[in-house]
């Protein structure tokens, strides 16, 4: 039985309750710095830091067909979106800012048990720029247009986003094939 056939989904089909992004936790005692302002990073400005372009195509389930965009979600079965073609996200200035934030925070990256990489997590908490980027209405609208449904950043903000940093001299893939426990994952 598919999860969408469970009585919880069947009985509540069509019920929608849009939810805002969760608030930040209290900073005191939190293991990752919760920064509301950072003097060394600019305030995120979509007109300066984004250079959005729609992908030329998306591929949809179940037949893996290329289309312009996934059809709008109209049932509890979810989106038919599988993946998209490449697309532009950040402007050159936006990319520079993201790189500087990663460089500033990379000392917090930890090695993982999967792949030859270090994982930098918690940027949603430690960078107002990254937080504003992830919740940017223009970006979320573009994702909705591609996927057919409204999207929000994953509520596990410690992993949203995660930056994989390669280990110099390491061999093998940065990450291995795996299944994620979320509906959508983006690779930038």
N, C-alpha and C positions, 0 to 999 in steps of 0.2 A: 504494500500500500504506500503510495506517495504521501509525503507529509501534508500535501494540500487536500488529501482526501480525509484527513482526520476531522472528527466532528467539530473541533474548535475552529478550524478554517471554514468548513462547510456552513456551519450555523452563523458565522460572522461575515460571510462573503459580502462584499460591498461596503462594509463598515470601515471608514477611514478616519483616523484622528491624527492629522499632521502634528508633529512634535518639534519643538525648537531644539537647537543644540544645547546640550547640558552645560550648566555653568562650571566655571573653574573651581577646583577644590580650595580649601583654605591653604595658604602658603606655609604657615607654621607647622613644622614637623613633617611636611611632605618630602619624600625622598628625592624628588626632582625639583629644581628651582621653578617656581611659578612666577613668571615675570609679566607684569602688566605693561611696562615700558622698558625699552632698551635704548640707551643713548647711542650705541654704536650701530644701530640698524634703522633704516628709514621706515616711516609708516607705510604700510602696503597701500598702493594706489593702483587699481586695476587699469587705469588709463596709461600708466607708465610701466607697470611691471608685467602685464599680460600682453600676449600677442596671439590671441585665440584664433584658431582656424578649425573648422569642422573636418573630421576625417573624410576622405573621399568615399569611404564605404564603412558599413558595419556588417558583421556576419551574424546570422540569426540561427537559433535552434529551431526545429530539430534537424533540418536539412542542410545546415551550414551554407546558406545562400547569402551572397553579397547583395546588400540593399543600401539605400541612402541613409536610412535611420530605422531603428527598431520600431515596430508599431506601438502605439500607446498601450499601456497595461490596462486591461478592462476587467480582469478577474483576479481571483486569488492564486492563480497559477504562476504569477510573476512575469517578468520580462522574458522575451525570446532572445534578448541580446546575448551573444557569445563573446565577441571581441570586435575591436575596431581596427581600421588601418591607422597608420601613424598620423599625428597631427601636431601642430605648433601649440604650445601652451604658454611659455614664458617669453618675454622680450629679452633682448640681450642684457638690459639693465636688471630685469628680474632675475635672470640666471646668475648674474654677478652677485646679487644680494643673497640668493640661496646658497651659493658656493661659500660666501663669507660666513654665513651662519653655520654651515656644516663645519667649516674649518675652526670656528670659535668653539663649537660644542664637541668636536670629535674626540676630545679627551675622555668623554663619558661613554664612548662606544665600547661594547663588550664582545668578546669572541662568542661564537655560537657553536652548538653541537652539529649544525647542519651546514655543509658547504665550507668554502675557504674565504671567510669574510668576517668582518666585525659589524655588529648591528648598532646603529645609533638610534635610540628611541627617546621619546619624551619631548620632541621639538614643539609639539602643540602647546606644552606648558612653558617651555623655556624661551620661545620666540613669538612675540606678538605678530611679527610679519608672517610667519608660517601659519599661525592661527587664523589671521585674517585672510590669507590666501586660501586656506582650506574651507573657509565659510563664505567665500566671495560669491554673491548672488549670480554674477555673470558666468562664473565657472560652473556653478551648480546648475544653472539653466542650460548650459551647453551639454553637460553630462545627461541631464534629463532628456534633451532633444535626441541624444545618441541612444540612450538606453530605453526610452519609452516610459520611464517612471522617475518621480522625484527622488533625488539622492541627497544624503547628508553624510558628513564624515563619520566614520565608525566611532562609536561611543567609548571604545577602549583607547582613550587618548594617549596612553603611554606607548602604544604602537602605531599611532596615527599622526604623522607618517613615520615609517621606518626607513632609514637610509642605510643601505648596504655599502660598506667600505671594503674594497679589496685589500688583501694583505700582501704587501710587496714580496715577491719571490714565491708566493704560495702557488701550488699547482692544483689543477682541478677546477670545477665550476665554482663561481661565487656562491651559488645556491643550487640545490638539487630540486628535481621535480617533486612537487608536493601539492596536496589539496589544502586550500585555505578554508577557514570556517566562516567566511563572510561571502556575501553574494557578489561583490565587486572588488577588484584589486586593480590599482593603477601602477604602471611602471613608467617613470620619467627618466 
